[in-house]
Amino acid sequence: MWKYTAGLVQDLSPGVKRFIATESLFGIGAGIFSLILNLHLLALGFSEGVIGQITSLGALTVGLTSLPAGLIVKHVGRKRMLIIGIMLACISLIVFGFGTSRGEITVAQLIWSLGVTAIVNSEIQLIFQYCRTKKEETSAYSLLFAIFTLFTGVGTMLGGFLPDWIGGSTTVYQNAFFVAAGCFAIMALLRGLLLPSSSGIGKFAGAGVKVIGERQAAAESGEHEKSKKRHAFYFLLMLSLLIFSNGFTYGLVSPFLNVILKFRFDMSDGSISSLLALSGVFFFIGSMIVPYFVDRWGSRRTFMIIFVCNIVLACLMAIIMPAASFTVLLMIRGTGITMLNNLIDSESMSAVSEEDRNLFAGMRTVSRSIGNTIASYWAGYILAGGHYSLPFLLTAAALLAGFLIYIWVVQGKLDQRLKQKELASS
């Protein structure tokens, strides 16, 4: 399997290779930021409640601006939108480093959220634009996420050491923000120089789709074209429903794993941080092996197997057991849930036509954010009541609901679209 993965890397388009290589800087910068932000704000004297309000404002900003961003990218261009997003993230980190008041921190959070919105609504479409085949799209997404996950762990580790090494004046974490900003600045420069422009579109994304579009345009009447657009939008809504369920599933457990480990198994903070860092390795493994299973089993069979495995794992994790047994299941879950997330995102985006991908990127982000927000809000009350096994049972139920949505609503259309894309690339 690892030989297979190595072969996939060698066969990637030049634009895809450059994109994935520069993703390491994104992971390092994001890892540093995620570790030091709350610690920095606490050191500045902000309460947990204020930190929660600022964080919620950021999530709300991403949710509200994602759909407009998906429409704006069509006019701005994907590469330009991505570079703008990276630079906004860089600026926000600098503002975080210098800011001390609530107003300054809030502005920094808003800039960061706008940057994230620009990135997530252009990144996947752009790397798919460089791909030549549908198979390469699946490989590119999985490898991109794997590199991001791996180097986020590197950044998290650096975030733990940098404050002691370089310190700061406002807090000990200040200068670490500037290191993270430097990672984003270098990434923006490299991607601006190295990534192909629109004229560098892969044969599959550009020429193949263009020929199909010209043939269809010549054969269809205006009324037929309107009907086609309605069906395309309905397909996007179906995919958004599946992604909503995926976001809901994530929000029930993933944001609260540290709380569950602490109070269900009485783990120390050091043990929890080490365990969560180790789980990142299994996220990486899950990302790397998705293309192998899709190529071997096909999209439909892979979906079914991964859904069933994740449902069974969630049920098992709700059972009373020793911490060691739970830890093993947690690592396996990390691989399984990453495989499912990557499969849903990559296969959905791959099945969407080129002209609809910008709109779908916005719909995808909004759907996942809404599902995640509702589930997290609900799970917070459940955990406050001391029910540390219940979120896993609810996760199993949510996964089952997502599985039924896939079988009854999405599967047929998704298979049809993916076959059409494979024919176009052949």
N, C-alpha and C positions, 0 to 999 in steps of 0.2 A: 504493500500500500504506500509506503514511503517512497519507493521508486516511482510509483505512479504520480505522487505529489511532486516529486522533483522534476518529472517529465512535464507536468503542467506548467511549472515555473519557467522552464526553458522555452516552451511554446507560446508564452504570452507575448502580446504585441508590445513594441517598444514603449508606447505611451502608458500602457498598463503597468509595465515594470517600473517606470519612473514614478508613477503615481503611488504604487505600493511602497517603494523604497523611501519616499519622503513622508509616508504615513508614520514612520517611526518617531519623527519630531513631534507630530501631533500627539502621539501617545505619551511621550515623555512630558510635554508641557501640560497636558490634561491631567496626568497622574500627579504631578507636583501641585497643581492648583487644587485638585480634589482633596488632597490630604491637608494642605495648610490653611485653606480658606476659613473654616469654622474655628480652628485654633487661633488664627490671626484675629478674627472678630471677637472672640472671647477675651483675648489679651488686650484688645482695645477697650473692653468694658461693656460690650453689647451683651444683653441677656439672651438666653436660648429662645425666648419668645420673639424678640426682635429679629434674631437670625432666621427663625422660621418664616417670619413675615417677608423678609427680603428674599429668601429662597423661593417662597410661593409666588412672589411677584415675578421672579425670573421665569418660573415654569409657566405662569399665566401669559407672559409676554411671548414665549415661544409658541404656545398654543394659538394665540390670537393672530400672530404675524405669519404663521407658516403657510396658510392658504394664499394670502396675497403674495408672499414671496415666491410660491410656486408659479404664479402668473407673471410676476415681474421678471423672473429669470429668463423667460422666453424673449424678452426685449433686451435685457442686459447681456445675456450670454452666460453659459454655464461656467466657463473658466473664469471670466471676470467676476461673476457672482461669488465663486469659491474664494478667489483672492481677496475680495472685499470682506467676506466673512472672516477669513484668517486675520486680516489686518485689524478688524474691529475687535476680535478676541485679544490680539496683542495690545491694543490701546486700553482695553478694559483691565488687563492685568497690571499695566502701568498705573492706572487710576486706583486700582485696589491697593497697590504698593504705597502710593502717596496719600491716599485718602484716610481721614481719621473720623470724620463726622458721619452721621447716619445719611445725610443727603449725598455726600460724596460716594459712600459705599453703594447707595441705591442707584446712583447714576452708573457706577461701574458695573453693577449687576445687570442693568438694562442694556448697556453696551455689549456685555458678554452674551446676553440672551439673543440680541439682534445678530451678533456674529454667528452664534450657534445655528440660528434659524437660516441664515444665508448658506452656511456650510451644509447642513443636512438636506437642504432643498436644491443642492447642485452637485454634491459630491458623487452620489451613486449614478445619477444620470450621465455625468461626465466620464466616469471610468467605463461605464457601459458603452458610451459613445466611441471609445477607443477600441472596443472589442470587435473581433471579426466574426465570431460565431456565438450561438446561444450557449454552447458548452463553455466557451471562454468567459462569458458573463458570470456564470455560476462560480467558476474558479476564481475570477477576479474579485468578486464580492467576498468569498470565503477567505481568501488570502489577505485581502485588505483588513477585514475584521480581525483576523488572527494576529497580524502585525500590530494593529492598534492595541489589542488586548495585551499582547506580550510587553510592549513598550510602555503601556500604562502602568504595568507592574514595576517596570524599571523606574518610571517617574515617581511612583508612590514611594519606592525605597529611597530615591534621592531626596524626596520631600521630607523624609525623616531625618536625614543627615545634614542637608543644606543649612537649616537654621543655626546649627551649632558651628558649622564651618564659616559662614559668611555673615550671619547675624543681620542686624538692621537697626535703625534709629527709632522708628515709631513702635515696632515690636521686633522680636527676634526673627519673625517670619518675613519681614519686609523684603529683603533682598532676594529671597527665593521667588517672589512674584516676578522680579525682573529677569531672573534666569528663565522662568517659564515663558515670559514675553519674548525673550531672545529666541527660544525654540520656535515660536510662532512666526517671528519676523524672518528667520532663516528659511522656514518652510514656505512662506509666501514668496520669497525671492526665488527659491529653487523651483517651485511650481510655476511661477511666472515665466522663468527662463526655459525650463526643461519640458513642460507639458506641451503637446501639440496644440495648435489653434484649431478652430472649427474645420479648417481645410484638412486637418489630420485625422478626420473621422475614419474609423475602421471600415473595411469593405462591407461588412455585414450590416453595420448600423447606418451607413450612408447609402452606398450604391444599391444594395439589395432592397432596402426599404423604399428607396426612391423609385426603382423600377416597378415594384409592386404597386406603389401609389399611382404611378403614371398609367399603368394598365387599368386599375380600378377606376381612375378618374375618367378614362376614355369610355368605359363601359357603363357607367352609372348615370342615372338621371339625377336632377337636383333633389327630387323627393326621396329617392333611394339613399342619397347622401345624408339627408337629414335623419332618416331611419337608422342609418349606420352609426351616426354620431350619438343618437339616443342609446343604442345598444352598447356602444363603447363606454358611455357615461355610466350605464347600469352595471357594466362589468367592473368599473372603478369602484362603485358603491359596494358591490359584493366583496371585492378585495379589501376595502376599508373596514367592512364588518368583521372579516377574519382578523385583520390587524388590530381592531378594537379589542377583540377577545384575547389576542396575544398580549396587548398592553395591560388588560385587566388581570390576566394571569400573572404577569411580572409584578404588578403592584401589590399583590396579596402577600408575598413572602420576601422577594429580593431586597427591598429597601430596609427590611427589619431583621435580616439574618443576625446582625450583631446583638440585637435585643433578645431574639429567641435563644441564641447560644448562651447569653449571659444569665438569663433567668430560668430557662428550662434545664440547663445543665450546670449552672453555677460556674461557668468558665471565667477565668481572669481576662483582663483586657489584652494582655500580651498573647495569650493563647488564641483569643478571637482574631486578633490582627494577623497572626501567623497563619491561622487556618484560612482566613479569607484571602490572604496573599497566595497561599498554595492553590486555592480554588481557581485562581487566574490561569494557572498552568493548564487546568482541565478545560477552561474556556478556549484556550489556544488550541488544544487538541481537537475539541469539537469543531472549531472553525476549519481546521486543516483537513479533516476527514470527510466533510460534507460532499465535496465534488466527487470523491471516490464512490460513495454510496449512490449518489444520483446517477453517475455513469454506469454503475453496475446494476442497479435495481430499477432505475427510472424514477421520475418525479413522483408519480402516484404511490408506488409501493414504498418509497422512502418516507413520504409523508405519513402513511398509515403506520409503519413500524415505529417511527419516532414519536408520533402522537401516543400510541399505545404504551410504549416504554415509559414516557414521561408521566402518564396517568398512573401506571403501576408504582413508579418511584414515589410520586406524591402521596399515594395511599400508604405506602410502607413507612414514610417519614412521619406520618401521624401516629404511628404505634409507639407505645412506651418502650424504650430500649436504652442501653448504655450509650454514653457519649461517643465511645469509639465506633460503635456500629453506625450511629447517626452520621459521624464524620465520613465514613466510607460512602454512605448513601449520598451525602452532600457533594462529594467529589464527582460521583457518577452523575448526579443531577446537573452539576455544572456543565458537563459534557453534553448531556441530553438536551437541556434547555437552550444551550448555545446553538446546537445543531438545528433545533426547531426554529429559533428566531432567524438564523441565517437562511434557512430553507424558505421560510415564508417571505422574507424580504427580497432575496435574490430571485426566486421563481416568480414572484408577483411583478417585480419591476421588469424582469425579462419578458413576461407575457404581455406587458402593456406596450402599445405601439409607440414609436419614437415621438410622434407629435403630441401624445398624451402624457408623456413621462413627467414633464414639469408640473402639470396639474396634479398628477397622482402623488408626486413627492410631497406636496402640501397636504393633500387629503390623508396620506399615510401618517404624517407627523401629527396632525390634529387628532386622528382616530386613536393612535397609540397614546397620546397625551391624555385624552379624555378617559380612556379605559384605565390607564395607570393612576390618574388622579382619583377617580371614584374608588378603585380598589384600595389604594393607600389610605384614603380617608376612612374607609370601612375597617380595614385591618388595624388601624391605630386604636379604634375603640375596642376591637376584639382583644388585642394584646393588653390594653389597659385593664381589662377584666381578668387577666391571668390565663387566658385560653391559648396556650402556646402550641397546641397540636391542631387546633381548629383551622388556622390558615392553610395548612397542607391539605386537609380534606376539601376545603373550598377551592384550593388550587386544582385538585383532581377533578372536581365538578366543573370548574371553568375550562379546563383542558378538554373534558368530554364535550362541553358545549361547543368549543372551538372545532373539535373533531367533527361533530355533527354539521356545523356550518360548512366546513370544508367538503364533506361528502355530499350534502344535499344542495348546497348553493354554489360552491366555488369549483369543485373538482372538474365537472364536465367542461365548463368554459375555459378553465385554466389549461386543461389537457389540449383542448382544441387550439388555443392561442399558441401554446408552446410547440405543437406540431407544425403550425403554420410558420413559426419562426425558424424551426429546424429545416423545413423545406426551403425557406428563403436563403438560408446560409449554405445549402448544399449546391 
